């Protein structure tokens, strides 16, 4: 994946290669972001249940995607844990 700050309006490109086929992917980061808390064993809660002290969370960041000329949408989900 590209090195990115994942800020709204940011644009970039990268090439995905698999089985001898290369596809150019262009992306634009949108303003849509949803923070979610992961509570074991398999529950997700919208928001950070313990604020900044939340132990296991991720942020769903939406992107506009163009993959080999085909437009669509996607997301990036950076996760974090606190000890």
N, C-alpha and C positions, 0 to 999 in steps of 0.2 A: 504494500500500500504506500501511497505517497506520504512524505513527511508534510504535515499540514497542521495549522492551528484550528481548522474546522470552524472558521468564522463565517457568519452569514454574508453572502455575496462572493465569497472566495470561489475561484474557478481553477481547474487544473485538468491534467490529462495523465494517463498512464497506459501501459500496454499489458494486457493479460495474455499469457501464452500457455496453451495446453494441447497435447496431442498434435504438435506441429502446426497448429493454427494460432495466429496472433490477432488479437482484437484490440483496437484502440478505444479507450473509454474516456469520455469527457464528463466532468462533473461540475455542478454548481451547488454550493451549500445554501440551503434555504434558512429562513428564520425559525422554522418549526423545531422545537426541542422539547423532549419530555423526560424528566428525571424519574427513575423508578428504583425502588428498593427491592432487593431480592432477599426473601426470608426463607430459610431452609424449612422443609425440603424443597418445595417447588412453587412458591408463591411470589407474586409480583404485586407491589403496592405502588400506586402513582404517588410521586413525591418522595421526599427523604423522611422516613418515619421518625428519625432521631436528629433531624437537622444536619449540621455539619459533622456530627458524631456518628452518623449512619455507618454501619460496618461494611455492608456489601451493596453496591449500587451501580447503576449504569445510566447513561443518557442516550436516548434515541434521537439521533440527529438526521433529519431528512435531507435528501439530495435530489437534484434533477440530474438525470443520467442520459448520456447518448452513447450507445454501444454499437460500434460499426454502423453509424448512421441511423439507428433505431432509437427513438426517444422513449423515456420511461422515468421511473422514480426508484429510489433506493434509500438505504439508510446506513449509517455507521453507528455502532454502539460501543463506545469506549467504556470500559468497566473499571472500577477501583475498589480496593479493599482497605480498611483501616485496621491496624493491629491494636 
